[in-house]
Amino acid sequence: MSRPGPLAEGSDAAFSATVGGVASTRMERIIDAPRERVYDALVDPTAVARWKVPAGMTCEVHEFDAREGGAIRVSLTYDAPDRTGKTHGRTDTYHGRFVTLVPNELVVEADEFESDDPAMRGEMTITIRLSDAPSGTELVAIHDGLPAAVSSADNEAGWRESLARLAALVE
Protein backbone atom coordinates (compact mmCIF):
# COMPACT_ATOMS: atom_id res chain seq x y z
CA MET A 1 0.00 0.00 0.00
CA SER A 2 1.91 2.99 -1.18
CA ARG A 3 0.74 6.36 -2.32
CA PRO A 4 1.71 7.91 -5.63
CA GLY A 5 3.41 11.06 -4.34
CA PRO A 6 3.56 13.67 -1.62
CA LEU A 7 0.33 14.95 -0.15
CA ALA A 8 -0.63 18.57 -0.37
CA GLU A 9 -1.36 20.46 2.84
CA GLY A 10 -4.82 19.61 4.18
CA SER A 11 -5.24 16.70 1.79
CA ASP A 12 -5.48 13.09 2.77
CA ALA A 13 -5.18 9.66 1.28
CA ALA A 14 -6.84 6.45 2.37
CA PHE A 15 -6.24 2.80 1.62
CA SER A 16 -8.32 -0.12 2.87
CA ALA A 17 -7.53 -3.78 2.43
CA THR A 18 -8.66 -7.15 3.69
CA VAL A 19 -6.06 -9.91 3.88
CA GLY A 20 -6.92 -13.32 5.28
CA GLY A 21 -10.25 -12.00 6.59
CA VAL A 22 -8.58 -9.22 8.62
CA ALA A 23 -9.39 -5.70 7.51
CA SER A 24 -7.04 -2.74 7.70
CA THR A 25 -7.38 0.98 6.98
CA ARG A 26 -4.46 3.32 6.31
CA MET A 27 -4.95 7.08 6.37
CA GLU A 28 -2.41 9.76 5.50
CA ARG A 29 -2.83 13.47 6.06
CA ILE A 30 -0.66 16.57 6.08
CA ILE A 31 -1.52 18.81 9.03
CA ASP A 32 -0.36 22.43 9.08
CA ALA A 33 0.95 22.30 12.65
CA PRO A 34 4.17 21.20 14.34
CA ARG A 35 4.52 17.55 15.38
CA GLU A 36 4.54 18.51 19.06
CA ARG A 37 1.09 20.08 18.81
CA VAL A 38 -0.32 17.11 16.87
CA TYR A 39 1.18 14.59 19.32
CA ASP A 40 -0.21 16.50 22.30
CA ALA A 41 -3.72 16.21 20.78
CA LEU A 42 -3.23 12.44 20.39
CA VAL A 43 -2.47 11.92 24.09
CA ASP A 44 -4.75 14.51 25.73
CA PRO A 45 -8.17 13.06 26.69
CA THR A 46 -9.91 16.43 26.35
CA ALA A 47 -8.55 16.84 22.81
CA VAL A 48 -9.35 13.20 21.94
CA ALA A 49 -12.99 13.77 22.94
CA ARG A 50 -13.09 16.61 20.39
CA TRP A 51 -11.36 15.01 17.42
CA LYS A 52 -11.50 11.20 17.63
CA VAL A 53 -15.15 10.99 16.69
CA PRO A 54 -16.86 10.81 13.30
CA ALA A 55 -19.53 13.28 12.26
CA GLY A 56 -22.95 12.51 13.69
CA MET A 57 -21.55 11.12 16.95
CA THR A 58 -20.45 12.42 20.32
CA CYS A 59 -17.46 11.14 22.27
CA GLU A 60 -17.11 10.47 25.98
CA VAL A 61 -13.69 9.55 27.36
CA HIS A 62 -14.18 7.37 30.47
CA GLU A 63 -10.55 6.40 31.06
CA PHE A 64 -7.37 7.63 29.39
CA ASP A 65 -3.99 6.98 31.01
CA ALA A 66 -1.52 8.18 28.36
CA ARG A 67 1.49 6.06 29.30
CA GLU A 68 2.69 2.73 27.94
CA GLY A 69 0.39 0.10 29.42
CA GLY A 70 -2.14 2.77 30.43
CA ALA A 71 -5.83 2.06 30.01
CA ILE A 72 -8.23 3.60 27.49
CA ARG A 73 -12.03 3.44 27.53
CA VAL A 74 -14.13 5.56 25.18
CA SER A 75 -17.78 5.67 24.09
CA LEU A 76 -19.02 7.05 20.78
CA THR A 77 -22.77 7.68 20.61
CA TYR A 78 -24.78 8.31 17.46
CA ASP A 79 -26.80 11.53 17.47
CA ALA A 80 -29.54 10.01 15.29
CA PRO A 81 -32.12 8.04 17.28
CA ASP A 82 -32.45 5.42 14.52
CA ARG A 83 -28.76 4.37 14.57
CA THR A 84 -27.65 1.25 16.44
CA GLY A 85 -24.33 1.04 18.28
CA LYS A 86 -22.01 -1.93 18.60
CA THR A 87 -22.26 -2.03 22.41
CA HIS A 88 -25.81 -1.03 23.35
CA GLY A 89 -28.47 1.43 22.26
CA ARG A 90 -26.82 4.00 19.99
CA THR A 91 -23.36 3.60 21.58
CA ASP A 92 -20.06 2.03 20.56
CA THR A 93 -17.77 1.57 23.56
CA TYR A 94 -14.23 0.33 23.26
CA HIS A 95 -11.50 -0.28 25.80
CA GLY A 96 -7.82 -0.97 25.46
CA ARG A 97 -4.34 0.15 26.34
CA PHE A 98 -1.45 2.22 25.07
CA VAL A 99 1.17 -0.15 23.68
CA THR A 100 3.85 2.33 22.59
CA LEU A 101 4.28 6.07 23.05
CA VAL A 102 7.23 7.91 21.51
CA PRO A 103 6.77 11.64 22.09
CA ASN A 104 6.14 13.60 18.89
CA GLU A 105 6.58 10.46 16.74
CA LEU A 106 4.40 7.46 17.54
CA VAL A 107 1.22 6.36 19.33
CA VAL A 108 0.18 2.69 19.27
CA GLU A 109 -2.93 1.51 21.03
CA ALA A 110 -4.71 -1.85 21.18
CA ASP A 111 -8.51 -1.63 21.49
CA GLU A 112 -11.54 -3.91 21.51
CA PHE A 113 -15.24 -3.14 21.22
CA GLU A 114 -17.38 -4.01 24.23
CA SER A 115 -19.95 -6.14 22.46
CA ASP A 116 -21.87 -9.40 22.85
CA ASP A 117 -21.70 -9.87 19.07
CA PRO A 118 -18.82 -12.25 18.17
CA ALA A 119 -18.49 -10.49 14.79
CA MET A 120 -17.57 -7.26 16.65
CA ARG A 121 -14.97 -8.81 18.93
CA GLY A 122 -11.23 -8.99 18.57
CA GLU A 123 -8.31 -6.74 19.33
CA MET A 124 -7.66 -3.90 16.92
CA THR A 125 -4.38 -2.01 16.70
CA ILE A 126 -4.18 1.69 15.86
CA THR A 127 -0.74 3.00 14.94
CA ILE A 128 -0.27 6.73 14.37
CA ARG A 129 3.12 7.92 13.09
CA LEU A 130 4.14 11.56 12.86
CA SER A 131 6.95 12.96 10.72
CA ASP A 132 8.01 16.37 9.51
CA ALA A 133 6.47 17.67 6.31
CA PRO A 134 7.37 20.90 4.48
CA SER A 135 4.24 22.61 5.79
CA GLY A 136 3.92 20.90 9.17
CA THR A 137 3.32 17.26 10.05
CA GLU A 138 2.63 14.17 8.01
CA LEU A 139 0.34 11.85 9.96
CA VAL A 140 -0.03 8.20 8.97
CA ALA A 141 -2.72 6.23 10.83
CA ILE A 142 -3.08 2.47 10.38
CA HIS A 143 -6.07 0.69 11.89
CA ASP A 144 -5.44 -3.07 11.79
CA GLY A 145 -7.64 -5.96 12.85
CA LEU A 146 -11.08 -4.50 12.21
CA PRO A 147 -13.78 -6.95 13.32
CA ALA A 148 -15.55 -8.80 10.52
CA ALA A 149 -18.79 -6.86 11.03
CA VAL A 150 -17.15 -3.43 10.68
CA SER A 151 -17.33 -2.03 7.17
CA SER A 152 -13.92 -0.93 5.85
CA ALA A 153 -15.64 1.88 3.97
CA ASP A 154 -17.38 3.12 7.13
CA ASN A 155 -14.12 2.88 9.10
CA GLU A 156 -12.29 4.83 6.40
CA ALA A 157 -15.00 7.52 6.35
CA GLY A 158 -14.90 7.78 10.14
CA TRP A 159 -11.12 8.17 10.14
CA ARG A 160 -11.28 10.80 7.39
CA GLU A 161 -13.79 12.83 9.46
CA SER A 162 -11.81 12.38 12.67
CA LEU A 163 -8.53 13.46 11.09
CA ALA A 164 -10.23 16.54 9.63
CA ARG A 165 -11.36 17.40 13.17
CA LEU A 166 -7.82 16.81 14.47
CA ALA A 167 -6.40 19.15 11.83
CA ALA A 168 -9.00 21.83 12.64
CA LEU A 169 -8.16 21.51 16.35
CA VAL A 170 -4.37 21.93 16.01
CA GLU A 171 -3.96 24.17 12.98
N, C-alpha and C positions, 0 to 999 in steps of 0.2 A: 504494500500500500504506500505508494509514494505520490507526491503531488507534482504537477508539471513545472512549477517555478515559484518564485517568491510571492508571498501574499502582499497585497496592498494594505495600507493602514485601514483598519475598520472592516476589512473583508475577512471571510472565513472559508474554510474548506471542510468537508465532511466525507468520511468514508465508512461504510458499514459492510460487514462481512459475517458470514456464518461458516465455520469450519468444524466439521465433526459434531454438528448439532449445537455448538457453543457460539453465541453471537457476540460481536464486538463492534463498538463504534469508536471512530477516531475523529476528533475535531481539532482544527487548527485555526488560530485567530491571532492577528496582530492587534495589540492594545497600545494605545498612545499614552503610556504611563511607564514609569520605571519599574523594574522587576520587584524592588522592595515593596512598592505600594500594592502591586498585584498579589504578591505572596502574603502580605498582611491581610488582604481581603479573603484569602483562601483559608486562613487559620484563625480568623476572628468570628466567633459565633453570631455576633450582631450583624456583621457584614454578610455572612453566609445566609442568614435568614432573609436578607434583601435580594441576593443575587442567585442563589442556588435553588431556583424554583421556576418552573415554566409558567408561561402566561396562563391565566385562568385558574391559578392555584395560589394558596397562601402557605407559608412555611412557618413551622414552629420548631425551634431547636430545644430539645429536652435535655440533652447532655452533649458536651463538646469539650473534651480534655485534649487540647492540641499539643500532645507530646507523643513520642513513639510508644505504642501500647495503650494510649489513652482512648477512652470510650467515646463513641458518637451515637446519638439517637435523635432522629429527625422525623417529623411528620409533615407531609404535603397533603393539603386538603383542597379538593376541587371546589370552586365557587359555585358552579352550576349544580342545582339540586338533582338533576337527572344523571349525573356521572357516578360511577361506582369505583371505589378505591380497591386496592389490592389487600388491605388489612381489614377494614370494616367501614361501613357507611360510605362516605365520599373520601376516605383517607387512605393514603399510602404511608406506612411507617416503616422505616428501616433502622437497623442498628449495626454497629460495627466497631472498628478500631483503626487508629492511625498505625500504619505499618512502618512507613519511612517519612521523615521530615528533614529536608536539607534546606535551611533558610535561603530564600530567594531563588531556589532552583527546582525543588521537587517536593511534591506531596503525594503519598500513596496511602490509600485507605481501602480496607476490605469491609464490605457491607452485605447485609442480607435483609430482604423484606420480611416483615413479621406477617406471616400469612398461613392460613390452614390449607391453602391450595398448593399441592405438590409441584404444580407447573410454575409457581412463583418462587419456589425455594431455591437455595443455592447461593454460595458466596460469590459476590461480584467484586472485582478489583477496579478501582479508579486511580489512574496514574496521571498526574498533571505535572508537566515539565515546563519550566520557564527558561528562556534564553534571550539575550540581547537581540534587538532588531534595530534597523536604522532609525525608526521613528518611535521606539519604545521597547515593548516586550513581545516576543513570540510565545504564545501559549499553545501547547499540544496536550490535549486531554484524550486519554484512551480509557474506555469503559469496557472491560472484558468480563465474560461470564454472565451475560444477561440471561435471566431465566427464560425457558422456552416460551412462556406465555406473554413475554414482553416483546412488542413489535419493535424491530430495529428502526423502522421509519419514525415511530413515535418517540423512541429514545433519542434519535438524531435531532428531531424537531425540538424536543425538550432541552437538549444540550445547546442547540443553536440559540434558543431564547434565553437560557440561563447565562451563556457567555456574553450575549448582548447586554444583559443587565449588569454583569460584572464589569464590562467595559464602561458602561455609563456611570457606574459607581466610582471607578478609580480614575477615569480620564478627566 
